[in-house]
Amino acid sequence: MSSSVGVSSVGSLLVRAAPSRARGGALSRRRKDDGWIVFRRNYSSSPITPFAGSERMRVAIIGGGPSGLSTALHLAPLASAGLISSPIDIFEESPKQAKTARSIGVGIWSTALEPFRVSDRPSHQLVWQKMTNQGSWIDQVGYRTPNGDWLVHSRLATKHHDTTTTNTNDEEEEDKHTPGLLFLRESDFHATLRMAVAAEELNHTIRVHANTPVKSLHEQSPHAWSAPLLLQDGTITERDYHLIVAADGIHSRLRKAYGGRRRRERRLTGASAFPTTPNHSTSQLKSSWEEHSHGETTQLEDRQYNVFRGNAPSDNNNIHNFQTWGEGKSMRFATVHMTHPAKDGTRHDKQVWFITTDDTTILQEQDPVQRKKLLLDAFADWHDPIGQMVASTPAEEILAERAMAHRHSIGPVDDMNEVLKRINKKRPPSSGRGPAMVFIGDAFMTVDPILAQGFSVGMEAAADLPASVAASCQPFQDKELLFDPYKLRSELMTRHERRLDRLVCLLRATEIVQALGQPRDGTMSGFLAKHVLRPLMKMAPNFVKTPFFNAMLTYSLGLGLSGNKKTIHPNNDK
């Protein structure tokens, strides 16, 4: 029995309820009217009338990390409504039961969690409720110097997520415009997303292909607007996909293969203002330039410092939330208090801390005990309780990483067949553009870890995708597709510009924080930070400098300088 799908002019999604999907169809508020279920969403499109043999958009997500899982969860309402094909396929390299996440504490900003909070979809509420129960919100924060002097005090929102209370004082009213930061164990973070995806699997909206690494597209697909995937073992997927979401992390195969190959329009006129006759050597040189440009766009950049992280034991009587800004060698320390549930039903307290330094000898030390000793020696003259936290953390539990980031972000691939033609010197045997591809999370751009927004940026991007997909679900001229492939590409490019606006805010804030709080030796910014800006900050009253720090924080999250700018997630109904 086929289902009819349409969207009214006011944005209500209408789905003819099929008997086999009576439980899984709810998106938000529901009412039945002559066999129709009305789903109140912020999606807007023209009515879709299915034809025999017509196809809904098939979506594949490559990568089972936070960005990939979040993308699937936010697209699941479209699958339930019949706007896109069910199920959404997730391909991940690790086995389904593999425990790849760590117990280290990670921070998730409220901008990434808000789309789950305001949605009444059960899997979305599971994410919101379980994550907030398994972590703790950060409240009072401060910035210090290595000798312990306080530069500034500030606070983050802790009650913005409580929808059952009425604001009764200025502090709670301020929370409306202040972002919140939730800290929880990375293992709990991953497990919650997987649990929500498992709930969607029961509704047949999502299907996870574990231990199934993807090598590339099937580059000789005959389909005009889609392509199967070529798996690492050489097999080709049975389904072909119209939209491929690359969420396969910092070392993304799809980013390296297909990203950054968008040809820029150039006007080559020559001295006489007329194009010259092309020759073979010019063609070869142009190809060489394109390969060099592609390599430049997709490569990683060493940020010239190392990151060490750990969880120190703590108790509820000794709560510390502060950053200590160094005075050279890219040195910085930060810590927040985190509580998490234990197996016995109680909650355990931890001090999550991280240290940065450009001293490579510490990172190169292979013995965890000796590495910990080198860390303690490097920060021996810094204020308490920094040394105590590092000393109380088991050496084998201290994580050590080199700070890496991509030099450029990657935009959507809107003409895959043209890209394949340039790569293989031969166009695929199809008349269309092939599948659309969009990059999310670290595959889109791995950002400098200094502001700890990597997970949040990926989850925000996941919440921003469904609106672009839904907007393209309108009749297409050839009646074979229940979506407009040209509209899809246009919407993805518009979305990309929105994501760039958010990214630019983060990158600018990163450079400012690195110059002020994590200066390198021998730099003018480091000299000014130590000898000019910090003395001024110490003298300035808190009511003057706190708004500046709050503005920089909200700006880094893409919320504007005041925090009043709304991050629009069209996947939400409230």
Rosetta blueprint (number, residue, H / E / L):
1 M L
2 S L
3 S L
4 S L
5 V E
6 G E
7 V E
8 S L
9 S L
10 V L
11 G L
12 S E
13 L E
14 L E
15 V E
16 R E
17 A L
18 A L
19 P H
20 S H
21 R H
22 A L
23 R L
24 G L
25 G L
26 A L
27 L L
28 S L
29 R L
30 R L
31 R L
32 K E
33 D E
34 D L
35 G L
36 W E
37 I E
38 V E
39 F E
40 R E
41 R L
42 N L
43 Y L
44 S L
45 S L
46 S L
47 P L
48 I E
49 T L
50 P L
51 F L
52 A L
53 G L
54 S L
55 E E
56 R L
57 M E
58 R L
59 V E
60 A E
61 I E
62 I E
63 G L
64 G L
65 G L
66 P H
67 S H
68 G H
69 L H
70 S H
71 T H
72 A H
73 L H
74 H H
75 L H
76 A H
77 P H
78 L H
79 A H
80 S H
81 A H
82 G L
83 L L
84 I E
85 S L
86 S L
87 P L
88 I E
89 D E
90 I E
91 F E
92 E L
93 E L
94 S L
95 P L
96 K L
97 Q L
98 A L
99 K L
100 T L
101 A L
102 R L
103 S L
104 I L
105 G E
106 V E
107 G E
108 I E
109 W E
110 S H
111 T H
112 A H
113 L H
114 E H
115 P H
116 F H
117 R H
118 V L
119 S L
120 D L
121 R L
122 P H
123 S H
124 H H
125 Q H
126 L H
127 V H
128 W H
129 Q H
130 K H
131 M H
132 T H
133 N H
134 Q H
135 G L
136 S E
137 W E
138 I L
139 D L
140 Q E
141 V E
142 G E
143 Y E
144 R E
145 T L
146 P L
147 N L
148 G L
149 D L
150 W E
151 L E
152 V E
153 H E
154 S E
155 R E
156 L L
157 A L
158 T L
159 K L
160 H L
161 H L
162 D L
163 T L
164 T L
165 T L
166 T L
167 N L
168 T L
169 N L
170 D H
171 E H
172 E H
173 E H
174 E H
175 D H
176 K H
177 H H
178 T L
179 P L
180 G L
181 L E
182 L E
183 F E
184 L E
185 R E
186 E H
187 S H
188 D H
189 F H
190 H H
191 A H
192 T H
193 L H
194 R H
195 M H
196 A H
197 V H
198 A H
199 A H
200 E H
201 E H
202 L H
203 N L
204 H L
205 T L
206 I E
207 R E
208 V E
209 H E
210 A L
211 N L
212 T L
213 P L
214 V E
215 K E
216 S E
217 L E
218 H L
219 E L
220 Q L
221 S L
222 P L
223 H L
224 A L
225 W L
226 S L
227 A E
228 P L
229 L E
230 L E
231 L E
232 Q L
233 D L
234 G L
235 T L
236 I E
237 T L
238 E L
239 R L
240 D L
241 Y E
242 H L
243 L E
244 I E
245 V E
246 A E
247 A L
248 D L
249 G L
250 I L
251 H L
252 S L
253 R H
254 L H
255 R H
256 K H
257 A H
258 Y H
259 G L
260 G L
261 R L
262 R L
263 R L
264 R L
265 E L
266 R L
267 R L
268 L L
269 T L
270 G L
271 A L
272 S L
273 A L
274 F L
275 P L
276 T L
277 T L
278 P L
279 N L
280 H H
281 S H
282 T H
283 S H
284 Q H
285 L H
286 K H
287 S H
288 S H
289 W H
290 E H
291 E H
292 H H
293 S H
294 H H
295 G H
296 E H
297 T H
298 T H
299 Q L
300 L E
301 E E
302 D E
303 R E
304 Q E
305 Y E
306 N E
307 V E
308 F E
309 R E
310 G E
311 N E
312 A E
313 P E
314 S L
315 D L
316 N L
317 N L
318 N L
319 I L
320 H L
321 N L
322 F E
323 Q E
324 T E
325 W E
326 G L
327 E L
328 G L
329 K L
330 S L
331 M L
332 R E
333 F E
334 A E
335 T E
336 V E
337 H E
338 M E
339 T E
340 H E
341 P E
342 A L
343 K L
344 D L
345 G L
346 T L
347 R E
348 H E
349 D E
350 K E
351 Q E
352 V E
353 W E
354 F E
355 I E
356 T E
357 T E
358 D L
359 D L
360 T H
361 T H
362 I H
363 L H
364 Q H
365 E L
366 Q L
367 D L
368 P H
369 V H
370 Q H
371 R H
372 K H
373 K H
374 L H
375 L H
376 L H
377 D H
378 A H
379 F L
380 A L
381 D L
382 W L
383 H L
384 D L
385 P L
386 I H
387 G H
388 Q H
389 M H
390 V H
391 A H
392 S H
393 T L
394 P L
395 A H
396 E H
397 E H
398 I L
399 L E
400 A E
401 E E
402 R E
403 A E
404 M E
405 A E
406 H E
407 R L
408 H L
409 S L
410 I L
411 G L
412 P L
413 V E
414 D L
415 D L
416 M H
417 N H
418 E H
419 V H
420 L H
421 K H
422 R H
423 I H
424 N H
425 K L
426 K L
427 R L
428 P L
429 P L
430 S L
431 S L
432 G L
433 R L
434 G L
435 P L
436 A E
437 M E
438 V E
439 F E
440 I L
441 G H
442 D H
443 A H
444 F L
445 M L
446 T L
447 V L
448 D L
449 P H
450 I H
451 L H
452 A L
453 Q L
454 G H
455 F H
456 S H
457 V H
458 G H
459 M H
460 E H
461 A H
462 A H
463 A H
464 D H
465 L H
466 P H
467 A H
468 S H
469 V H
470 A H
471 A H
472 S L
473 C L
474 Q L
475 P L
476 F L
477 Q L
478 D L
479 K L
480 E L
481 L E
482 L L
483 F L
484 D L
485 P H
486 Y H
487 K H
488 L H
489 R H
490 S H
491 E H
492 L H
493 M H
494 T H
495 R H
496 H H
497 E H
498 R H
499 R H
500 L H
501 D H
502 R H
503 L H
504 V H
505 C H
506 L H
507 L H
508 R H
509 A H
510 T H
511 E H
512 I H
513 V H
514 Q H
515 A H
516 L H
517 G H
518 Q L
519 P L
520 R L
521 D L
522 G L
523 T L
524 M H
525 S H
526 G H
527 F H
528 L H
529 A H
530 K H
531 H H
532 V H
533 L H
534 R H
535 P H
536 L H
537 M H
538 K H
539 M H
540 A L
541 P L
542 N H
543 F H
544 V H
545 K H
546 T H
547 P H
548 F H
549 F H
550 N H
551 A H
552 M H
553 L H
554 T H
555 Y H
556 S H
557 L L
558 G L
559 L L
560 G L
561 L L
562 S L
563 G L
564 N L
565 K L
566 K L
567 T L
568 I L
569 H L
570 P L
571 N L
572 N L
573 D L
574 K L
